[in-house]
Amino acid sequence: MKNTQLPTAPGPIGIFDSGYGGLTILEKIRKELPQYDYLYLGDNARTPYGTRSFDVVYKYTLECVTHLFEMGCHLVILACNTASAKALRSIQQNDLPLLDPNRRVLGVIRPTIEAVGNITKTGHVGLLATNGTVQSNSYPLEIEKVYGDNITVYSEACPMWVPLIENNEHLSVGADYFIKQNVSHLLTADPKIDTIMLGCTHYPLLEEKIKSLLPENVAVLSQGRLVAKSLATYLHRHIEIEALCTKNGTCHYFTTEAVDKFISSASLFLKEDIHAEHIEFV
Ligand code: DGL
């Protein structure tokens, strides 16, 4: 049964992440599509998602998506690989038909996979991601669907990276130890890898450091630009959804954590001063 509580008027595009990582996606989306309005929701009080079970990631993600719908969004982007890997399919298949079949939720994994085939020459690609994303096996499964056995993936879980970034310790000497360890595991596991996907929206903050550890022939695929381009194409193709997205060029931020903490940490990811509001799930 359709949820009649949801606002029907056009509204902003919702961007969701477990914490701050989605801000790297939001930045590129706003650059590509500055005319739209955006609502960013970071579930900072319950981050990280990467170490949590399927059921918990699904429950938290669904709560946040529903909240964004209630705030007027008709289209929500899960700017989080862990949520895209563990919750997107269930939300699309089971929840949207009940909540409102005319609303849409999209993830960040598919645009990355569509791009990787144009870049790898050896057909060997690496994935750096959270434990949750690696365990879900979503990247290898989606790659197999698109490329069959022409591309093989080796996945490396990097459980320390998100906490290091969220604590602003990612450029420290201590962080180097973990980053080198994971990158070298990946390259040793499959020396033919020529493309590495950063499968976590936090990782663009480590991009330069990662690149400095790689041989020159290895490309690094960061998601922001890919997701932004893919969203532009999506809106162009789906005029019925595009018509439900308001266009005043605004962006509002919401967090489940304390606002002061969100604003000070968000400055790591954004180059502008922002205002944020606290929300709580009851
Ligand atoms: N930014 C999320 C992702 O892309 C992970 C952060 C977390 O573990 O909550 O996977």
Residues whose N, C-alpha, C, O or C-beta is under 5 A from the ligand:
A	BS01	DGL	S18 G21 T47 P48 Y49 G50 T51 A79 C80 N81 T82 T130 V162 G199 C200 T201 H202
